Amino acid sequence: MKFEQLDRRMRVYETAHDHCVLPHVHMVARIDGRSFSHLTRVAQAFEVPYDVRFRDHMVATLQHLMGCGFSVVYGYTQSDEMSLLLRRDESLFGRKLRKLLSVLAGEASGAFSVRLGAPAAFDCRISQLPTADDVVDYFRWRYEDAHRNALNGHCYWLLRGQGLDEKSATQRLQGVSVADRNELLFRHGINFNDVPAWQKRGIGTLWEEVTYPTVDARSGAAGTSVRRRVVVRDDLPMKEAYDAFVRGLVEAQ
């Protein structure tokens, strides 16, 4: 069999189940760390419940994803996950899901591993969202998850620090209300309101246009140049203000 014939026959097995995201549908990619509980607690022994080194690795990876060829409008990270809002008209790879998923997971894994100095892997899934309201709800969902994770994490590791093992600390918090968890922390000198905003709300990245002064090499005339750069927001707005912030980014496309 000639190569051309073999190539056509075998490619059918690769592409027969290709799925593409429909035009005009918003795409949000969520990229999650694989086995990161073991990586952070055992292999790397990061501080608990939060470690600024791990935070910085995640932010640097998110910045890499903002500029590695995809049309990213907004990036968001909390815990061991990152979310990317792609432009609504993103056409890279013909909007094929298998390509988007594999390349985003690969880029994240490579960038994070280089920062960490050890192997690390991410997986990826894509939410296909019909409306701007759905996009706002998606990012509010992850934002609320960050708040829940922060409260749970501080309570859990407080109990672990008091000598409870993993199972006992988990059971101790089952069914405990948000108010009682806050009270638990307060009794031991932790006011949850004073916990850094990036732990409770996550961190966002977005593009900003910056004007730079220039000088013409031939004439010496002064001028200006506009360039884009990624801005990191570790002080994201709260609640409804965050919804409005995300909606503004979606509608500005």
C-alpha positions in Angstrom: 0.0 0.0 0.0 1.4 3.4 -0.9 2.0 5.9 1.9 -0.7 8.3 0.6 -3.3 5.5 0.8 -2.1 4.4 4.2 -2.2 7.9 5.5 -5.8 8.5 4.3 -6.9 5.3 5.8 -5.3 5.7 9.2 -6.2 9.4 9.7 -9.9 8.3 9.7 -9.3 6.7 13.1 -7.8 10.0 14.4 -10.5 12.3 13.1 -13.7 10.2 12.9 -14.9 11.6 16.3 -13.6 15.1 16.0 -15.9 17.6 17.7 -15.8 21.4 17.1 -17.2 24.1 19.2 -20.0 25.9 17.3 -19.4 29.5 16.1 -20.3 32.4 18.4 -20.3 30.1 21.5 -18.2 31.3 24.4 -15.4 28.9 25.4 -13.9 28.8 28.9 -11.1 26.3 29.5 -10.6 25.0 33.0 -7.1 23.5 33.6 -6.6 21.4 36.7 -3.5 20.0 38.4 -3.3 16.2 38.4 -2.5 14.6 41.8 -1.6 18.1 43.1 -2.5 17.2 46.7 0.4 14.7 46.7 2.7 17.1 44.8 2.1 20.1 47.1 2.0 18.2 50.5 4.4 15.4 50.0 6.7 15.8 46.9 7.3 19.5 47.4 6.2 20.1 51.0 4.6 23.5 50.3 3.3 25.5 53.3 -0.3 24.9 54.2 -3.0 26.0 53.7 -1.4 28.4 51.2 2.2 28.9 49.9 3.2 32.0 48.0 5.7 30.0 46.0 2.9 27.7 44.7 0.8 30.8 44.1 3.5 32.4 42.1 4.1 29.3 40.0 0.3 29.2 39.1 0.3 32.9 38.2 3.4 32.5 36.0 1.8 29.6 34.3 -1.4 31.6 33.8 0.6 34.4 32.3 2.3 32.0 29.9 -1.1 30.7 28.8 -2.3 34.2 28.1 0.5 34.7 25.5 1.1 31.3 24.0 -1.0 31.7 20.9 -4.6 31.5 22.1 -6.8 34.6 22.1 -7.4 34.8 25.8 -9.6 37.6 27.2 -9.3 36.8 30.9 -7.4 34.3 33.1 -8.3 33.2 36.6 -6.6 31.0 39.1 -7.4 29.6 42.5 -6.2 26.6 44.3 -4.6 24.2 41.7 -6.8 25.3 38.8 -6.8 27.9 36.1 -9.7 29.2 33.9 -9.3 30.9 30.6 -12.0 32.9 28.7 -11.1 32.7 25.0 -12.3 35.3 22.6 -15.8 34.4 21.3 -14.4 34.4 17.7 -11.4 32.2 18.6 -10.7 30.1 15.5 -7.4 28.4 16.4 -7.3 24.7 15.3 -10.7 25.2 13.7 -12.2 25.2 17.2 -11.5 21.4 17.4 -11.9 20.3 21.0 -9.2 17.6 20.9 -6.6 20.1 19.8 -7.7 22.8 22.2 -7.7 20.4 25.2 -4.4 18.7 24.4 -2.5 21.9 23.6 -3.7 23.9 26.6 -3.0 21.0 29.0 0.4 20.5 27.4 1.3 24.2 27.6 0.2 24.4 31.2 2.1 21.3 32.2 5.3 22.4 30.5 5.3 25.9 31.9 4.5 24.9 35.4 7.1 22.1 35.4 9.8 24.5 34.3 8.9 26.9 37.1 8.7 24.1 39.7 11.8 22.3 38.5 10.0 18.9 38.7 7.4 17.1 36.5 3.8 18.2 36.9 0.7 17.6 34.8 -2.6 19.3 34.1 -5.8 18.2 32.4 -8.2 20.4 30.6 -11.9 20.6 29.9 -13.8 23.3 28.0 -17.2 24.7 28.9 -19.2 25.8 25.9 -21.4 28.7 27.1 -24.1 30.3 24.9 -24.5 33.7 26.6 -22.6 36.4 28.5 -24.7 35.5 31.6 -23.4 32.0 31.5 -19.8 33.2 31.4 -20.4 35.5 34.3 -22.0 32.6 36.2 -19.0 30.4 35.4 -16.5 32.8 36.9 -18.7 33.6 39.8 -18.9 29.8 40.5 -15.1 29.4 40.5 -14.8 32.6 42.6 -17.2 31.3 45.2 -15.3 28.0 45.2 -12.1 29.9 46.0 -13.8 31.5 49.1 -15.1 28.1 50.2 -11.7 26.5 49.8 -10.0 29.2 51.8 -12.4 28.9 54.7 -12.3 25.1 54.7 -8.5 25.1 54.3 -7.8 27.4 57.1 -10.1 25.5 59.4 -8.8 22.1 58.4 -5.1 23.0 58.9 -5.9 24.7 62.2 -7.3 21.4 63.4 -4.4 19.4 62.0 -2.0 21.8 63.8 -3.8 20.9 67.0 -3.0 17.3 66.6 -6.0 15.9 64.7 -5.2 13.4 61.9 -6.6 13.8 58.4 -9.7 11.7 59.0 -10.5 13.3 62.4 -10.1 16.9 61.1 -12.4 16.1 58.1 -15.0 14.6 60.4 -14.8 17.5 62.8 -15.8 19.9 60.0 -18.7 17.9 58.6 -21.9 19.8 58.9 -20.3 22.8 60.5 -21.9 26.0 59.2 -20.0 28.9 57.6 -20.6 31.1 60.7 -19.3 28.4 63.0 -16.2 27.9 60.9 -15.5 31.6 61.1 -16.0 31.4 64.8 -13.6 28.5 65.1 -10.9 30.5 63.4 -11.7 33.6 65.5 -11.3 31.7 68.7 -7.8 30.8 67.7 -6.7 34.3 66.7 -7.6 34.2 63.0 -10.1 36.8 61.6 -11.1 35.4 58.2 -11.8 38.9 57.0 -8.1 39.6 57.4 -7.0 36.6 55.2 -5.3 37.9 52.0 -7.8 38.6 49.2 -5.9 36.4 46.8 -6.7 33.4 49.0 -10.4 34.1 49.3 -11.1 35.4 45.8 -8.4 34.0 43.6 -6.2 35.9 41.1 -7.1 37.3 37.7 -5.0 38.2 34.6 -6.1 40.4 31.8 -4.7 42.5 29.0 -3.9 46.2 29.4 -2.8 48.7 26.7 0.2 50.8 27.7 1.6 53.8 25.8 5.4 54.0 25.6 7.4 57.0 24.4 9.4 56.3 21.2 12.1 58.1 19.2 12.3 57.8 15.4 15.7 56.3 14.6 16.1 58.4 11.5 14.6 61.8 12.3 14.9 61.8 16.0 11.2 62.8 16.3 9.5 61.8 19.5 6.4 59.7 19.3 4.4 57.0 21.1 3.7 53.3 20.7 0.9 51.3 22.2 1.6 47.8 23.4 -0.3 45.2 25.3 0.8 43.6 28.6 -0.7 41.1 31.0 -1.8 42.7 34.3 -2.2 40.5 37.4 -5.1 41.3 39.8 -4.7 39.9 43.2 -7.4 42.2 44.6 -10.4 41.2 42.6 -13.7 43.0 43.4 -16.3 41.3 45.6 -19.6 39.6 44.8 -21.8 41.7 42.4 -18.9 44.0 41.6 -17.0 40.9 40.4 -19.9 39.9 38.2 -19.9 43.4 36.6 -16.1 43.2 36.2 -16.4 39.9 34.3 -19.3 41.1 32.2 -17.4 44.1 31.1 -14.6 41.9 29.8 -17.1 39.7 27.9 -18.9 42.6 26.3 -15.7 44.4 25.4 -14.7 41.7 22.9 
